[in-house]
Structure formats: C-alpha cells, structure tokens
Amino acid sequence: MEKIKEDKIYYRNAEPIVITELVIHVCETCGQESMPLASARMVEDVLNDKVRPSGKFIAEKFEASESCQGSSDELKTAIKTVTRISA
C-alpha cells in the first residue's frame, strides 16, 4: 500500500470541516483506502470538538450546469466557507 497525505471533508454540527494532511494508505492495485489509527483518532478528536480550528478558507461548490439539463452551457458556482483543521 502507498502512503499519501490527503485533505478530507467531514461534517460536524451540519458544518463542513476540512482536515488537512491526513495520512491515508491506498492500495496501488484496487485503489481501496485505509486510514491508520493515528489519523482515525485525529478525525474523532475533530468531530468531538477536542481540536480547535486553525482558520477558515473559501471552497468553491460546483453545481450542475444547465447545459447538462439541455438549456445553457454556463457553470454555476457558489462559494462556501469551510472550517480548516490541520492534522
């Protein structure tokens, strides 16, 4: 398995939270992901409010364009503020 660092989005109290630089193991053959215990505990601490956010960032939320529905080819975007927590 290959060890990578990845940003993941989780939800706490219906608010999106991005946890950055989580260590994830990925199978090179099938792509299955496995999270080591240390990363899983970090996620648990974040979701249980034991870790304070390190800041906020803006993430684009993409919606299906009307061209996908057959009437227009513009892509609509909405901006959403997400809490960022560094692992």
Backbone atoms as SQL, in Angstrom:
CREATE TABLE atoms (id INTEGER PRIMARY KEY, chain TEXT, resi INTEGER, resn TEXT, atom TEXT, x REAL, y REAL, z REAL);
INSERT INTO atoms VALUES
  (1, 'A', 1, 'MET', 'N', 0.840, -1.189, 0.000),
  (2, 'A', 1, 'MET', 'CA', 0.000, 0.000, 0.000),
  (3, 'A', 1, 'MET', 'C', 0.880, 1.246, 0.000),
  (4, 'A', 2, 'GLU', 'N', 0.421, 2.231, -0.720),
  (5, 'A', 2, 'GLU', 'CA', 1.137, 3.502, -0.812),
  (6, 'A', 2, 'GLU', 'C', 0.621, 4.458, 0.259),
  (7, 'A', 3, 'LYS', 'N', 1.525, 5.151, 0.930),
  (8, 'A', 3, 'LYS', 'CA', 1.168, 6.109, 1.976),
  (9, 'A', 3, 'LYS', 'C', 1.087, 7.500, 1.351),
  (10, 'A', 4, 'ILE', 'N', -0.067, 8.154, 1.488),
  (11, 'A', 4, 'ILE', 'CA', -0.239, 9.506, 0.951),
  (12, 'A', 4, 'ILE', 'C', -0.817, 10.409, 2.030),
  (13, 'A', 5, 'LYS', 'N', -0.689, 11.722, 1.827),
  (14, 'A', 5, 'LYS', 'CA', -1.344, 12.703, 2.690),
  (15, 'A', 5, 'LYS', 'C', -2.457, 13.335, 1.873),
  (16, 'A', 6, 'GLU', 'N', -3.614, 13.476, 2.488),
  (17, 'A', 6, 'GLU', 'CA', -4.794, 13.909, 1.754),
  (18, 'A', 6, 'GLU', 'C', -5.626, 14.845, 2.618),
  (19, 'A', 7, 'ASP', 'N', -6.366, 15.743, 1.978),
  (20, 'A', 7, 'ASP', 'CA', -7.333, 16.590, 2.669),
  (21, 'A', 7, 'ASP', 'C', -8.698, 15.938, 2.531),
  (22, 'A', 8, 'LYS', 'N', -9.428, 15.835, 3.634),
  (23, 'A', 8, 'LYS', 'CA', -10.752, 15.207, 3.617),
  (24, 'A', 8, 'LYS', 'C', -11.768, 16.156, 4.230),
  (25, 'A', 9, 'ILE', 'N', -12.996, 16.111, 3.724),
  (26, 'A', 9, 'ILE', 'CA', -14.090, 16.906, 4.277),
  (27, 'A', 9, 'ILE', 'C', -14.961, 16.007, 5.136),
  (28, 'A', 10, 'TYR', 'N', -15.216, 16.466, 6.364),
  (29, 'A', 10, 'TYR', 'CA', -16.134, 15.802, 7.291),
  (30, 'A', 10, 'TYR', 'C', -17.159, 16.842, 7.726),
  (31, 'A', 11, 'TYR', 'N', -18.191, 16.410, 8.414),
  (32, 'A', 11, 'TYR', 'CA', -19.227, 17.336, 8.869),
  (33, 'A', 11, 'TYR', 'C', -19.390, 17.234, 10.374),
  (34, 'A', 12, 'ARG', 'N', -19.382, 18.398, 11.055),
  (35, 'A', 12, 'ARG', 'CA', -19.616, 18.490, 12.493),
  (36, 'A', 12, 'ARG', 'C', -20.712, 19.519, 12.698),
  (37, 'A', 13, 'ASN', 'N', -21.772, 19.135, 13.368),
  (38, 'A', 13, 'ASN', 'CA', -22.909, 20.031, 13.607),
  (39, 'A', 13, 'ASN', 'C', -23.420, 20.627, 12.298),
  (40, 'A', 14, 'ALA', 'N', -23.506, 19.810, 11.279),
  (41, 'A', 14, 'ALA', 'CA', -24.000, 20.188, 9.950),
  (42, 'A', 14, 'ALA', 'C', -23.121, 21.228, 9.257),
  (43, 'A', 15, 'GLU', 'N', -21.901, 21.449, 9.740),
  (44, 'A', 15, 'GLU', 'CA', -20.957, 22.375, 9.115),
  (45, 'A', 15, 'GLU', 'C', -19.792, 21.576, 8.533),
  (46, 'A', 16, 'PRO', 'N', -19.369, 21.900, 7.316),
  (47, 'A', 16, 'PRO', 'CA', -18.240, 21.172, 6.721),
  (48, 'A', 16, 'PRO', 'C', -16.918, 21.536, 7.390),
  (49, 'A', 17, 'ILE', 'N', -16.083, 20.547, 7.609),
  (50, 'A', 17, 'ILE', 'CA', -14.763, 20.727, 8.209),
  (51, 'A', 17, 'ILE', 'C', -13.753, 20.007, 7.329),
  (52, 'A', 18, 'VAL', 'N', -12.692, 20.693, 6.956),
  (53, 'A', 18, 'VAL', 'CA', -11.629, 20.074, 6.160),
  (54, 'A', 18, 'VAL', 'C', -10.478, 19.749, 7.101),
  (55, 'A', 19, 'ILE', 'N', -10.081, 18.493, 7.118),
  (56, 'A', 19, 'ILE', 'CA', -8.911, 18.080, 7.891),
  (57, 'A', 19, 'ILE', 'C', -7.791, 17.870, 6.879),
  (58, 'A', 20, 'THR', 'N', -6.726, 18.645, 7.034),
  (59, 'A', 20, 'THR', 'CA', -5.646, 18.612, 6.052),
  (60, 'A', 20, 'THR', 'C', -4.554, 17.638, 6.463),
  (61, 'A', 21, 'GLU', 'N', -3.867, 17.127, 5.466),
  (62, 'A', 21, 'GLU', 'CA', -2.692, 16.274, 5.624),
  (63, 'A', 21, 'GLU', 'C', -2.948, 15.027, 6.464),
  (64, 'A', 22, 'LEU', 'N', -4.113, 14.401, 6.275),
  (65, 'A', 22, 'LEU', 'CA', -4.374, 13.109, 6.908),
  (66, 'A', 22, 'LEU', 'C', -3.563, 12.039, 6.190),
  (67, 'A', 23, 'VAL', 'N', -2.940, 11.163, 6.944),
  (68, 'A', 23, 'VAL', 'CA', -2.200, 10.054, 6.343),
  (69, 'A', 23, 'VAL', 'C', -3.203, 8.969, 5.971),
  (70, 'A', 24, 'ILE', 'N', -3.180, 8.554, 4.715),
  (71, 'A', 24, 'ILE', 'CA', -4.070, 7.521, 4.196),
  (72, 'A', 24, 'ILE', 'C', -3.202, 6.500, 3.459),
  (73, 'A', 25, 'HIS', 'N', -3.527, 5.231, 3.601),
  (74, 'A', 25, 'HIS', 'CA', -2.859, 4.174, 2.838),
  (75, 'A', 25, 'HIS', 'C', -3.778, 3.784, 1.688),
  (76, 'A', 26, 'VAL', 'N', -3.233, 3.745, 0.476),
  (77, 'A', 26, 'VAL', 'CA', -4.024, 3.427, -0.715),
  (78, 'A', 26, 'VAL', 'C', -3.415, 2.215, -1.410),
  (79, 'A', 27, 'CYS', 'N', -4.260, 1.239, -1.726),
  (80, 'A', 27, 'CYS', 'CA', -3.812, 0.051, -2.454),
  (81, 'A', 27, 'CYS', 'C', -3.526, 0.449, -3.903),
  (82, 'A', 28, 'GLU', 'N', -2.337, 0.156, -4.370),
  (83, 'A', 28, 'GLU', 'CA', -1.948, 0.520, -5.733),
  (84, 'A', 28, 'GLU', 'C', -2.691, -0.291, -6.782),
  (85, 'A', 29, 'THR', 'N', -3.200, -1.455, -6.409),
  (86, 'A', 29, 'THR', 'CA', -3.900, -2.318, -7.352),
  (87, 'A', 29, 'THR', 'C', -5.362, -1.936, -7.523),
  (88, 'A', 30, 'CYS', 'N', -6.079, -1.810, -6.393),
  (89, 'A', 30, 'CYS', 'CA', -7.530, -1.596, -6.484),
  (90, 'A', 30, 'CYS', 'C', -7.984, -0.201, -6.069),
  (91, 'A', 31, 'GLY', 'N', -7.108, 0.594, -5.426),
  (92, 'A', 31, 'GLY', 'CA', -7.468, 1.947, -5.028),
  (93, 'A', 31, 'GLY', 'C', -8.172, 2.046, -3.686),
  (94, 'A', 32, 'GLN', 'N', -8.339, 0.932, -2.987),
  (95, 'A', 32, 'GLN', 'CA', -9.000, 0.955, -1.686),
  (96, 'A', 32, 'GLN', 'C', -8.166, 1.756, -0.698),
  (97, 'A', 33, 'GLU', 'N', -8.848, 2.563, 0.137),
  (98, 'A', 33, 'GLU', 'CA', -8.164, 3.389, 1.124),
  (99, 'A', 33, 'GLU', 'C', -8.289, 2.792, 2.513),
  (100, 'A', 34, 'SER', 'N', -7.243, 2.972, 3.308),
  (101, 'A', 34, 'SER', 'CA', -7.226, 2.528, 4.695),
  (102, 'A', 34, 'SER', 'C', -6.643, 3.667, 5.520),
  (103, 'A', 35, 'MET', 'N', -7.277, 3.968, 6.655),
  (104, 'A', 35, 'MET', 'CA', -6.809, 5.056, 7.496),
  (105, 'A', 35, 'MET', 'C', -6.110, 4.482, 8.732),
  (106, 'A', 36, 'PRO', 'N', -4.849, 4.871, 8.974),
  (107, 'A', 36, 'PRO', 'CA', -4.159, 4.398, 10.170),
  (108, 'A', 36, 'PRO', 'C', -4.847, 4.909, 11.440),
  (109, 'A', 37, 'LEU', 'N', -4.605, 4.246, 12.546),
  (110, 'A', 37, 'LEU', 'CA', -5.246, 4.591, 13.808),
  (111, 'A', 37, 'LEU', 'C', -4.982, 6.041, 14.211),
  (112, 'A', 38, 'ALA', 'N', -3.776, 6.541, 14.011),
  (113, 'A', 38, 'ALA', 'CA', -3.459, 7.927, 14.381),
  (114, 'A', 38, 'ALA', 'C', -4.335, 8.919, 13.614),
  (115, 'A', 39, 'SER', 'N', -4.550, 8.681, 12.322),
  (116, 'A', 39, 'SER', 'CA', -5.417, 9.554, 11.524),
  (117, 'A', 39, 'SER', 'C', -6.868, 9.426, 11.970),
  (118, 'A', 40, 'ALA', 'N', -7.295, 8.200, 12.257),
  (119, 'A', 40, 'ALA', 'CA', -8.673, 7.980, 12.705),
  (120, 'A', 40, 'ALA', 'C', -8.931, 8.688, 14.031),
  (121, 'A', 41, 'ARG', 'N', -7.947, 8.673, 14.923),
  (122, 'A', 41, 'ARG', 'CA', -8.109, 9.372, 16.209),
  (123, 'A', 41, 'ARG', 'C', -8.156, 10.886, 16.012),
  (124, 'A', 42, 'MET', 'N', -7.380, 11.396, 15.063),
  (125, 'A', 42, 'MET', 'CA', -7.425, 12.830, 14.765),
  (126, 'A', 42, 'MET', 'C', -8.817, 13.217, 14.282),
  (127, 'A', 43, 'VAL', 'N', -9.392, 12.440, 13.380),
  (128, 'A', 43, 'VAL', 'CA', -10.740, 12.712, 12.875),
  (129, 'A', 43, 'VAL', 'C', -11.741, 12.670, 14.027),
  (130, 'A', 44, 'GLU', 'N', -11.620, 11.675, 14.894),
  (131, 'A', 44, 'GLU', 'CA', -12.518, 11.558, 16.047),
  (132, 'A', 44, 'GLU', 'C', -12.408, 12.779, 16.956),
  (133, 'A', 45, 'ASP', 'N', -11.186, 13.240, 17.236),
  (134, 'A', 45, 'ASP', 'CA', -10.992, 14.424, 18.077),
  (135, 'A', 45, 'ASP', 'C', -11.603, 15.665, 17.446),
  (136, 'A', 46, 'VAL', 'N', -11.456, 15.806, 16.146),
  (137, 'A', 46, 'VAL', 'CA', -12.031, 16.958, 15.442),
  (138, 'A', 46, 'VAL', 'C', -13.553, 16.924, 15.525),
  (139, 'A', 47, 'LEU', 'N', -14.139, 15.774, 15.249),
  (140, 'A', 47, 'LEU', 'CA', -15.598, 15.668, 15.242),
  (141, 'A', 47, 'LEU', 'C', -16.195, 15.781, 16.638),
  (142, 'A', 48, 'ASN', 'N', -15.393, 15.518, 17.677),
  (143, 'A', 48, 'ASN', 'CA', -15.866, 15.650, 19.060),
  (144, 'A', 48, 'ASN', 'C', -15.468, 16.986, 19.685),
  (145, 'A', 49, 'ASP', 'N', -15.071, 17.964, 18.870),
  (146, 'A', 49, 'ASP', 'CA', -14.704, 19.317, 19.323),
  (147, 'A', 49, 'ASP', 'C', -13.519, 19.347, 20.287),
  (148, 'A', 50, 'LYS', 'N', -12.597, 18.406, 20.204),
  (149, 'A', 50, 'LYS', 'CA', -11.422, 18.402, 21.068),
  (150, 'A', 50, 'LYS', 'C', -10.257, 19.166, 20.448),
  (151, 'A', 51, 'VAL', 'N', -10.364, 19.538, 19.173),
  (152, 'A', 51, 'VAL', 'CA', -9.307, 20.251, 18.455),
  (153, 'A', 51, 'VAL', 'C', -9.887, 21.552, 17.926),
  (154, 'A', 52, 'ARG', 'N', -9.151, 22.641, 18.125),
  (155, 'A', 52, 'ARG', 'CA', -9.614, 23.951, 17.651),
  (156, 'A', 52, 'ARG', 'C', -9.219, 24.155, 16.188),
  (157, 'A', 53, 'PRO', 'N', -10.079, 24.836, 15.415),
  (158, 'A', 53, 'PRO', 'CA', -9.755, 25.114, 14.011),
  (159, 'A', 53, 'PRO', 'C', -8.539, 26.032, 13.899),
  (160, 'A', 54, 'SER', 'N', -7.767, 25.852, 12.828),
  (161, 'A', 54, 'SER', 'CA', -6.607, 26.705, 12.589),
  (162, 'A', 54, 'SER', 'C', -6.948, 27.873, 11.677),
  (163, 'A', 55, 'GLY', 'N', -8.177, 27.953, 11.198),
  (164, 'A', 55, 'GLY', 'CA', -8.587, 29.055, 10.341),
  (165, 'A', 55, 'GLY', 'C', -9.715, 28.661, 9.428),
  (166, 'A', 56, 'LYS', 'N', -10.020, 29.547, 8.490),
  (167, 'A', 56, 'LYS', 'CA', -11.077, 29.280, 7.520),
  (168, 'A', 56, 'LYS', 'C', -10.511, 29.474, 6.127),
  (169, 'A', 57, 'PHE', 'N', -11.114, 28.827, 5.171),
  (170, 'A', 57, 'PHE', 'CA', -10.755, 29.063, 3.785),
  (171, 'A', 57, 'PHE', 'C', -12.024, 28.999, 2.958),
  (172, 'A', 58, 'ILE', 'N', -11.949, 29.500, 1.752),
  (173, 'A', 58, 'ILE', 'CA', -13.103, 29.516, 0.855),
  (174, 'A', 58, 'ILE', 'C', -12.953, 28.380, -0.144),
  (175, 'A', 59, 'ALA', 'N', -14.005, 27.604, -0.290),
  (176, 'A', 59, 'ALA', 'CA', -14.009, 26.499, -1.252),
  (177, 'A', 59, 'ALA', 'C', -15.168, 26.694, -2.217),
  (178, 'A', 60, 'GLU', 'N', -14.926, 26.414, -3.470),
  (179, 'A', 60, 'GLU', 'CA', -15.993, 26.526, -4.455),
  (180, 'A', 60, 'GLU', 'C', -16.865, 25.291, -4.407),
  (181, 'A', 61, 'LYS', 'N', -18.149, 25.511, -4.473),
  (182, 'A', 61, 'LYS', 'CA', -19.102, 24.408, -4.541),
  (183, 'A', 61, 'LYS', 'C', -19.708, 24.450, -5.934),
  (184, 'A', 62, 'PHE', 'N', -19.500, 23.412, -6.718),
  (185, 'A', 62, 'PHE', 'CA', -19.961, 23.387, -8.094),
  (186, 'A', 62, 'PHE', 'C', -21.329, 22.745, -8.194),
  (187, 'A', 63, 'GLU', 'N', -22.178, 23.336, -9.005),
  (188, 'A', 63, 'GLU', 'CA', -23.494, 22.781, -9.283),
  (189, 'A', 63, 'GLU', 'C', -23.526, 22.346, -10.739),
  (190, 'A', 64, 'ALA', 'N', -24.428, 21.452, -11.062),
  (191, 'A', 64, 'ALA', 'CA', -24.569, 21.012, -12.451),
  (192, 'A', 64, 'ALA', 'C', -24.980, 22.196, -13.312),
  (193, 'A', 65, 'SER', 'N', -24.328, 22.347, -14.447),
  (194, 'A', 65, 'SER', 'CA', -24.685, 23.446, -15.336),
  (195, 'A', 65, 'SER', 'C', -25.995, 23.133, -16.043),
  (196, 'A', 66, 'GLU', 'N', -26.621, 24.176, -16.528),
  (197, 'A', 66, 'GLU', 'CA', -27.884, 23.985, -17.234),
  (198, 'A', 66, 'GLU', 'C', -27.677, 23.241, -18.544),
  (199, 'A', 67, 'SER', 'N', -26.436, 23.284, -19.085),
  (200, 'A', 67, 'SER', 'CA', -26.175, 22.558, -20.331),
  (201, 'A', 67, 'SER', 'C', -26.317, 21.055, -20.116),
  (202, 'A', 68, 'CYS', 'N', -26.051, 20.621, -18.894),
  (203, 'A', 68, 'CYS', 'CA', -26.244, 19.203, -18.585),
  (204, 'A', 68, 'CYS', 'C', -27.723, 18.856, -18.632),
  (205, 'A', 69, 'GLN', 'N', -28.562, 19.884, -18.458),
  (206, 'A', 69, 'GLN', 'CA', -30.000, 19.666, -18.474),
  (207, 'A', 69, 'GLN', 'C', -30.596, 20.098, -19.812),
  (208, 'A', 70, 'GLY', 'N', -29.735, 20.573, -20.718),
  (209, 'A', 70, 'GLY', 'CA', -30.171, 20.849, -22.077),
  (210, 'A', 70, 'GLY', 'C', -30.525, 22.277, -22.426),
  (211, 'A', 71, 'SER', 'N', -30.308, 23.301, -21.523),
  (212, 'A', 71, 'SER', 'CA', -30.742, 24.643, -21.890),
  (213, 'A', 71, 'SER', 'C', -29.625, 25.689, -21.951),
  (214, 'A', 72, 'SER', 'N', -28.558, 25.575, -21.169),
  (215, 'A', 72, 'SER', 'CA', -27.494, 26.573, -21.180),
  (216, 'A', 72, 'SER', 'C', -26.154, 25.891, -20.939),
  (217, 'A', 73, 'ASP', 'N', -25.047, 26.560, -21.296),
  (218, 'A', 73, 'ASP', 'CA', -23.748, 25.919, -21.089),
  (219, 'A', 73, 'ASP', 'C', -22.902, 26.616, -20.029),
  (220, 'A', 74, 'GLU', 'N', -23.510, 27.463, -19.194),
  (221, 'A', 74, 'GLU', 'CA', -22.757, 28.126, -18.132),
  (222, 'A', 74, 'GLU', 'C', -22.690, 27.248, -16.888),
  (223, 'A', 75, 'LEU', 'N', -21.538, 27.264, -16.241),
  (224, 'A', 75, 'LEU', 'CA', -21.379, 26.530, -14.988),
  (225, 'A', 75, 'LEU', 'C', -21.648, 27.488, -13.836),
  (226, 'A', 76, 'LYS', 'N', -22.550, 27.098, -12.957),
  (227, 'A', 76, 'LYS', 'CA', -22.878, 27.938, -11.810),
  (228, 'A', 76, 'LYS', 'C', -22.008, 27.515, -10.630),
  (229, 'A', 77, 'THR', 'N', -21.483, 28.507, -9.922),
  (230, 'A', 77, 'THR', 'CA', -20.691, 28.198, -8.741),
  (231, 'A', 77, 'THR', 'C', -21.202, 29.001, -7.554),
  (232, 'A', 78, 'ALA', 'N', -21.155, 28.396, -6.392),
  (233, 'A', 78, 'ALA', 'CA', -21.481, 29.078, -5.146),
  (234, 'A', 78, 'ALA', 'C', -20.254, 28.980, -4.253),
  (235, 'A', 79, 'ILE', 'N', -20.013, 29.994, -3.475),
  (236, 'A', 79, 'ILE', 'CA', -18.860, 29.996, -2.583),
  (237, 'A', 79, 'ILE', 'C', -19.337, 29.626, -1.180),
  (238, 'A', 80, 'LYS', 'N', -18.595, 28.726, -0.542),
  (239, 'A', 80, 'LYS', 'CA', -18.963, 28.263, 0.794),
  (240, 'A', 80, 'LYS', 'C', -17.734, 28.363, 1.696),
  (241, 'A', 81, 'THR', 'N', -17.924, 28.885, 2.894),
  (242, 'A', 81, 'THR', 'CA', -16.836, 28.964, 3.859),
  (243, 'A', 81, 'THR', 'C', -16.779, 27.665, 4.638),
  (244, 'A', 82, 'VAL', 'N', -15.598, 27.112, 4.743),
  (245, 'A', 82, 'VAL', 'CA', -15.405, 25.824, 5.405),
  (246, 'A', 82, 'VAL', 'C', -14.323, 25.990, 6.465),
  (247, 'A', 83, 'THR', 'N', -14.522, 25.394, 7.630),
  (248, 'A', 83, 'THR', 'CA', -13.510, 25.440, 8.678),
  (249, 'A', 83, 'THR', 'C', -12.376, 24.493, 8.322),
  (250, 'A', 84, 'ARG', 'N', -11.151, 24.949, 8.484),
  (251, 'A', 84, 'ARG', 'CA', -9.978, 24.120, 8.160),
  (252, 'A', 84, 'ARG', 'C', -9.266, 23.725, 9.453),
  (253, 'A', 85, 'ILE', 'N', -8.956, 22.449, 9.570),
  (254, 'A', 85, 'ILE', 'CA', -8.206, 21.940, 10.717),
  (255, 'A', 85, 'ILE', 'C', -7.020, 21.158, 10.186),
  (256, 'A', 86, 'SER', 'N', -5.833, 21.497, 10.660),
  (257, 'A', 86, 'SER', 'CA', -4.626, 20.793, 10.224),
  (258, 'A', 86, 'SER', 'C', -4.375, 19.598, 11.121),
  (259, 'A', 87, 'ALA', 'N', -4.099, 18.451, 10.500),
  (260, 'A', 87, 'ALA', 'CA', -3.833, 17.228, 11.282),
  (261, 'A', 87, 'ALA', 'C', -2.459, 17.293, 11.893);
